[in-house]
Amino acid sequence: MNVLLIGSGGRESALAWKLSQSPKLRSLTISPGNSGTSQFGHNVHLENDNETIKFAKENSIDLTIVGPEEPLSKGIVDKFRLENLRIFGPSKRAARIESSKIWAKKLFIKYGIPTAKSKEFNKIEDGYNFLKASDPKKWVIKVDGLAAGKGVFLPEDLNESKIILEEIFLNKSFGSSGESIIIEEKLFGIELSVFAFVQNSRISNIIPACDYKRSLEMDQGSNTGGMGAISPPPIWNKGLEKIIQEKVMVPVVNAMEKEGCGFTGLLFGGLILTESGIKVLEFNCRFGDPETQVIVPRIESDLLEICYAIADTNITSSISVKLNSTWTVGVVIASGGYPAKYRKGYEVIGVDMSNNIDANNSLIFQAGTKLNNESKIVTDGGRVLICIGMANNLKHAQKVAYERVNLVSFKNMQYRKDIGEHRTL
């Protein structure tokens, strides 16, 4: 098969790595890709959806796989289907499960899917007055639309709440994504990321992970797109998987079908296990980042075969993903200053361009990187690399991951030193 992969981050590096192992792959093109994805296929820069569709037609692309959320939210899947091109991902209407937290929250409430109580606001004064009448520490502020994982805030007091609301409504830091917000009760427990391949009412077994959003150790600092991840979570078991399937994943899939926007693609649930049971924090409509980088090494099934079967509506066989028993830990190495301002262009030392699993059971996926005019790898984003460790237990995998981190260097690099720890109920 000729495959086109859309995206440029660490998620796409991991997907390209896995897709390249399929015996069914003839050629792999990544748009725009990064210096890491170029090891597994050919990078091209396609400016827009029309250019991408033209490329798919002219190059006999059998399957297009969309990595990031933004093109999904803008309807790239609908455009491809109108041209009878096979594509893996949800329609624009189904992508609302991620692109509008307000829409998703209304769906959860209507169909009795367990979630935190919340209120919707589209004026700064209404949100401020609500928090003023309560204890701000008990609430989470979320912008409605897409925000690259940075639109969630946990205020400590009323003054911090005011600053956050002004940033959203007055400074318009999130553009149209911040025109409305949700203020949601803060839940406490163990956060989980769960993934399932879905084709309307058909759903696969769950692939579990756990990510680390805060920029600093002990879950302190600013929210980021993710500073690391592990798979599986230490608390994972068949009983918990059964509960999540029955109470969350299957009801959400069925609810979307009933609403006339059946989901096709990879459904990603951000959940929290509280003392009163499992609850939904949010849903995403695509592979997670950095979770993809830790779940992909655990998938023994042919990922290309699964994605093709999901995208082909004529294939209606059951969906099953075989996972190995390996534990994986991924540590993100970011540019100094991330998730706020940071500089680019620093040379990255210690990255093996082969990107194969080494003798110590570790590998690196590139994210915010590019090749400069001297063909050297340089930083080109906030999250630059993710170092993966694999082993037969969590502690050993953690050790392997950090040993790999210690072999990498670039100016002003930063990373958390506790990925794989501090997850208790």
ROFILO-827034 format. One record per residue (C-alpha): residue in one letter; x, y, z. Coordinates in steps of 0.02 Angstrom, whole numbers, always signed. Layout:
- a; X; Y; Z .
...
! end
This chain:
- m; +0; +0; +0 .
- n; +51; +180; -30 .
- v; +19; +277; +131 .
- l; +13; +463; +170 .
- l; +37; +514; +352 .
- i; -11; +692; +400 .
- g; +80; +778; +543 .
- s; +251; +834; +605 .
- g; +271; +786; +789 .
- g; +331; +646; +898 .
- r; +166; +556; +872 .
- e; +198; +551; +684 .
- s; +376; +490; +711 .
- a; +308; +344; +813 .
- l; +171; +307; +687 .
- a; +294; +314; +542 .
- w; +411; +196; +635 .
- k; +270; +71; +663 .
- l; +194; +86; +490 .
- s; +364; +58; +410 .
- q; +367; -116; +488 .
- s; +210; -174; +396 .
- p; +238; -303; +259 .
- k; +91; -222; +169 .
- l; +179; -54; +152 .
- r; +244; -5; -20 .
- s; +283; +178; +10 .
- l; +262; +301; +154 .
- t; +249; +489; +133 .
- i; +239; +609; +280 .
- s; +174; +787; +268 .
- p; +262; +889; +328 .
- g; +355; +770; +443 .
- n; +516; +807; +537 .
- s; +696; +749; +529 .
- g; +646; +590; +620 .
- t; +505; +539; +505 .
- s; +621; +554; +354 .
- q; +704; +392; +412 .
- f; +548; +292; +374 .
- g; +477; +378; +221 .
- h; +482; +532; +113 .
- n; +438; +702; +187 .
- v; +339; +824; +79 .
- h; +263; +993; +119 .
- l; +82; +1004; +64 .
- e; +10; +1177; +93 .
- n; -176; +1139; +112 .
- d; -312; +1007; +96 .
- n; -333; +1034; -91 .
- e; -147; +1008; -119 .
- t; -152; +854; -8 .
- i; -299; +780; -104 .
- k; -211; +814; -269 .
- f; -54; +728; -204 .
- a; -155; +577; -146 .
- k; -234; +558; -318 .
- e; -75; +584; -418 .
- n; +26; +465; -311 .
- s; -103; +325; -297 .
- i; -114; +340; -108 .
- d; -212; +192; -40 .
- l; -232; +261; +136 .
- t; -209; +430; +220 .
- i; -186; +434; +410 .
- v; -213; +599; +502 .
- g; -108; +628; +658 .
- p; -154; +801; +727 .
- e; -325; +862; +785 .
- e; -330; +1025; +688 .
- p; -355; +955; +511 .
- l; -485; +834; +580 .
- s; -581; +977; +660 .
- k; -579; +1071; +494 .
- g; -653; +926; +396 .
- i; -509; +847; +300 .
- v; -591; +676; +315 .
- d; -754; +738; +237 .
- k; -658; +815; +91 .
- f; -562; +653; +58 .
- r; -720; +548; +64 .
- l; -805; +662; -62 .
- e; -662; +620; -179 .
- n; -679; +432; -141 .
- l; -509; +431; -57 .
- r; -482; +314; +90 .
- i; -435; +406; +250 .
- f; -417; +357; +433 .
- g; -501; +480; +551 .
- p; -671; +550; +604 .
- s; -782; +670; +508 .
- k; -787; +854; +556 .
- r; -950; +826; +652 .
- a; -878; +678; +747 .
- a; -717; +775; +784 .
- r; -821; +892; +892 .
- i; -792; +767; +1032 .
- e; -624; +856; +1044 .
- s; -647; +1023; +955 .
- s; -787; +1080; +1072 .
- k; -781; +1038; +1257 .
- i; -955; +1113; +1275 .
- w; -1028; +999; +1140 .
- a; -942; +848; +1218 .
- k; -1002; +892; +1393 .
- k; -1182; +905; +1333 .
- l; -1163; +734; +1250 .
- f; -1099; +656; +1412 .
- i; -1240; +730; +1515 .
- k; -1376; +682; +1390 .
- y; -1321; +500; +1384 .
- g; -1275; +478; +1567 .
- i; -1088; +458; +1542 .
- p; -999; +494; +1708 .
- t; -913; +663; +1708 .
- a; -878; +813; +1819 .
- k; -1014; +942; +1848 .
- s; -982; +1105; +1755 .
- k; -1050; +1272; +1695 .
- e; -1030; +1359; +1528 .
- f; -983; +1544; +1511 .
- n; -953; +1663; +1365 .
- k; -926; +1824; +1465 .
- i; -780; +1863; +1578 .
- e; -886; +1944; +1714 .
- d; -1002; +1793; +1727 .
- g; -856; +1673; +1746 .
- y; -772; +1786; +1873 .
- n; -930; +1807; +1977 .
- f; -957; +1619; +1979 .
- l; -781; +1588; +2045 .
- k; -795; +1734; +2168 .
- a; -949; +1653; +2246 .
- s; -856; +1488; +2267 .
- d; -681; +1426; +2308 .
- p; -579; +1441; +2146 .
- k; -464; +1299; +2200 .
- k; -611; +1180; +2180 .
- w; -632; +1219; +1995 .
- v; -543; +1196; +1829 .
- i; -555; +1324; +1688 .
- k; -557; +1253; +1511 .
- v; -569; +1344; +1345 .
- d; -701; +1268; +1232 .
- g; -598; +1242; +1075 .
- l; -431; +1168; +1025 .
- a; -280; +1236; +1120 .
- a; -139; +1110; +1089 .
- g; -159; +1040; +1264 .
- k; -132; +1211; +1344 .
- g; -311; +1270; +1370 .
- v; -339; +1195; +1542 .
- f; -304; +1297; +1700 .
- l; -307; +1254; +1885 .
- p; -318; +1419; +1981 .
- e; -256; +1427; +2160 .
- d; -354; +1583; +2209 .
- l; -471; +1718; +2144 .
- n; -330; +1831; +2085 .
- e; -255; +1692; +1980 .
- s; -429; +1653; +1912 .
- k; -447; +1836; +1859 .
- i; -280; +1832; +1768 .
- i; -329; +1671; +1677 .
- l; -499; +1740; +1625 .
- e; -420; +1901; +1563 .
- e; -293; +1802; +1462 .
- i; -435; +1705; +1380 .
- f; -568; +1839; +1355 .
- l; -473; +2004; +1348 .
- n; -303; +1958; +1277 .
- k; -385; +1825; +1167 .
- s; -234; +1712; +1185 .
- f; -334; +1564; +1120 .
- g; -425; +1655; +981 .
- s; -595; +1584; +937 .
- s; -559; +1430; +1045 .
- g; -579; +1543; +1198 .
- e; -741; +1629; +1150 .
- s; -829; +1513; +1273 .
- i; -763; +1418; +1423 .
- i; -813; +1280; +1541 .
- i; -783; +1295; +1728 .
- e; -781; +1118; +1792 .
- e; -766; +1041; +1964 .
- k; -591; +982; +2004 .
- l; -582; +793; +2021 .
- f; -451; +696; +2117 .
- g; -384; +524; +2079 .
- i; -277; +431; +1952 .
- e; -284; +499; +1775 .
- l; -286; +375; +1631 .
- s; -275; +387; +1443 .
- v; -371; +253; +1350 .
- f; -372; +220; +1162 .
- a; -486; +116; +1053 .
- f; -503; +92; +866 .
- v; -682; +128; +816 .
- q; -788; +107; +660 .
- n; -961; +173; +705 .
- s; -1032; +43; +827 .
- r; -882; -74; +817 .
- i; -746; -44; +946 .
- s; -581; -129; +985 .
- n; -507; -179; +1151 .
- i; -431; -35; +1251 .
- i; -249; +16; +1242 .
- p; -205; +102; +1409 .
- a; -77; +236; +1452 .
- c; -46; +374; +1576 .
- d; +25; +545; +1532 .
- y; +107; +686; +1630 .
- k; +39; +856; +1581 .
- r; +123; +975; +1704 .
- s; +291; +1050; +1660 .
- l; +376; +1015; +1829 .
- e; +403; +867; +1945 .
- m; +268; +812; +2067 .
- d; +137; +877; +1942 .
- q; +180; +1059; +1972 .
- g; +199; +1200; +1847 .
- s; +102; +1243; +1690 .
- n; -4; +1125; +1588 .
- t; +85; +1069; +1429 .
- g; +50; +957; +1282 .
- g; +129; +818; +1385 .
- m; +299; +794; +1466 .
- g; +299; +605; +1466 .
- a; +194; +448; +1470 .
- i; +192; +267; +1525 .
- s; +100; +110; +1469 .
- p; +16; +18; +1547 .
- p; -35; +115; +1703 .
- p; +16; +17; +1859 .
- i; -167; -1; +1913 .
- w; -225; -74; +1747 .
- n; -315; -241; +1748 .
- k; -453; -333; +1654 .
- g; -584; -279; +1780 .
- l; -545; -95; +1757 .
- e; -544; -115; +1568 .
- k; -717; -196; +1575 .
- i; -786; -53; +1680 .
- i; -715; +79; +1562 .
- q; -782; -10; +1408 .
- e; -956; -31; +1482 .
- k; -975; +137; +1569 .
- v; -878; +252; +1452 .
- m; -813; +194; +1284 .
- v; -961; +95; +1219 .
- p; -1090; +223; +1281 .
- v; -993; +365; +1198 .
- v; -980; +272; +1032 .
- n; -1166; +229; +1037 .
- a; -1212; +407; +1087 .
- m; -1119; +478; +938 .
- e; -1207; +359; +820 .
- k; -1375; +411; +892 .
- e; -1328; +594; +867 .
- g; -1294; +560; +682 .
- c; -1105; +579; +693 .
- g; -1040; +402; +708 .
- f; -856; +397; +750 .
- t; -726; +315; +638 .
- g; -542; +318; +684 .
- l; -447; +318; +848 .
- l; -549; +373; +1000 .
- f; -447; +437; +1147 .
- g; -525; +457; +1318 .
- g; -446; +559; +1457 .
- l; -518; +483; +1615 .
- i; -493; +492; +1803 .
- l; -520; +353; +1928 .
- t; -592; +437; +2082 .
- e; -648; +365; +2249 .
- s; -826; +365; +2179 .
- g; -777; +279; +2016 .
- i; -719; +318; +1840 .
- k; -761; +487; +1763 .
- v; -726; +573; +1597 .
- l; -612; +724; +1593 .
- e; -611; +744; +1404 .
- f; -609; +652; +1239 .
- n; -493; +672; +1090 .
- c; -523; +615; +913 .
- r; -348; +554; +866 .
- f; -190; +470; +926 .
- g; -122; +553; +1083 .
- d; +46; +638; +1101 .
- p; +151; +582; +1195 .
- e; +46; +427; +1231 .
- t; +64; +361; +1053 .
- q; +252; +350; +1077 .
- v; +232; +229; +1224 .
- i; +86; +124; +1158 .
- v; +152; +96; +982 .
- p; +302; -11; +1041 .
- r; +175; -121; +1134 .
- i; +66; -155; +981 .
- e; +105; -323; +902 .
- s; -34; -312; +773 .
- d; -4; -234; +602 .
- l; -54; -52; +630 .
- l; -71; -19; +444 .
- e; -190; -165; +425 .
- i; -298; -103; +569 .
- c; -307; +77; +504 .
- y; -349; +17; +329 .
- a; -490; -94; +392 .
- i; -562; +49; +496 .
- a; -556; +170; +348 .
- d; -636; +45; +227 .
- t; -823; +43; +264 .
- n; -840; -121; +168 .
- i; -735; -211; +299 .
- t; -843; -251; +451 .
- s; -744; -386; +541 .
- s; -709; -371; +728 .
- i; -570; -255; +782 .
- s; -437; -329; +896 .
- v; -268; -257; +943 .
- k; -136; -376; +1010 .
- l; -23; -299; +1143 .
- n; +138; -369; +1214 .
- s; +175; -373; +1400 .
- t; +314; -243; +1391 .
- w; +312; -89; +1503 .
- t; +358; +72; +1415 .
- v; +410; +241; +1486 .
- g; +430; +396; +1378 .
- v; +520; +553; +1438 .
- v; +494; +711; +1337 .
- i; +644; +826; +1316 .
- a; +583; +1003; +1284 .
- s; +656; +1172; +1240 .
- g; +696; +1284; +1388 .
- g; +547; +1395; +1426 .
- y; +416; +1276; +1356 .
- p; +264; +1288; +1364 .
- a; +293; +1477; +1362 .
- k; +421; +1563; +1248 .
- y; +574; +1466; +1191 .
- r; +711; +1480; +1060 .
- k; +740; +1363; +913 .
- g; +889; +1314; +809 .
- y; +1002; +1230; +938 .
- e; +1099; +1079; +878 .
- v; +1041; +913; +953 .
- i; +1179; +794; +1004 .
- g; +1158; +608; +1038 .
- v; +1015; +560; +924 .
- d; +1046; +401; +825 .
- m; +970; +429; +653 .
- s; +933; +242; +635 .
- n; +790; +257; +761 .
- n; +789; +70; +791 .
- i; +774; -9; +963 .
- d; +950; -18; +1032 .
- a; +1034; -154; +1135 .
- n; +969; -76; +1296 .
- n; +788; -80; +1236 .
- s; +773; +106; +1210 .
- l; +736; +219; +1062 .
- i; +705; +402; +1024 .
- f; +562; +480; +928 .
- q; +595; +653; +860 .
- a; +461; +788; +876 .
- g; +511; +972; +863 .
- t; +665; +945; +754 .
- k; +726; +984; +579 .
- l; +885; +968; +477 .
- n; +979; +1132; +451 .
- n; +1080; +1181; +298 .
- e; +1225; +1077; +363 .
- s; +1112; +922; +381 .
- k; +1125; +932; +570 .
- i; +974; +899; +682 .
- v; +919; +1060; +767 .
- t; +775; +1105; +883 .
- d; +619; +1169; +796 .
- g; +482; +1162; +928 .
- g; +434; +1156; +1111 .
- r; +437; +969; +1133 .
- v; +594; +913; +1042 .
- l; +620; +727; +1077 .
- i; +547; +584; +1177 .
- c; +660; +448; +1247 .
- i; +576; +278; +1264 .
- g; +628; +140; +1383 .
- m; +557; -36; +1373 .
- a; +571; -176; +1501 .
- n; +474; -312; +1591 .
- n; +430; -196; +1735 .
- l; +397; -11; +1759 .
- k; +551; +32; +1864 .
- h; +670; -48; +1741 .
- a; +585; +37; +1593 .
- q; +600; +203; +1686 .
- k; +786; +172; +1714 .
- v; +814; +131; +1530 .
- a; +721; +288; +1474 .
- y; +823; +404; +1584 .
- e; +986; +321; +1534 .
- r; +940; +366; +1355 .
- v; +897; +544; +1408 .
- n; +1071; +562; +1480 .
- l; +1147; +528; +1309 .
- v; +1057; +676; +1229 .
- s; +1101; +860; +1241 .
- f; +1056; +1029; +1168 .
- k; +1062; +1204; +1237 .
- n; +930; +1245; +1369 .
- m; +848; +1073; +1363 .
- q; +726; +1031; +1501 .
- y; +633; +875; +1557 .
- r; +543; +802; +1707 .
- k; +640; +680; +1814 .
- d; +490; +586; +1886 .
- i; +401; +510; +1736 .
- g; +332; +343; +1796 .
- e; +304; +399; +1975 .
- h; +175; +492; +2083 .
- r; +15; +409; +2025 .
- t; -88; +363; +2179 .
- l; -272; +376; +2222 .
! end
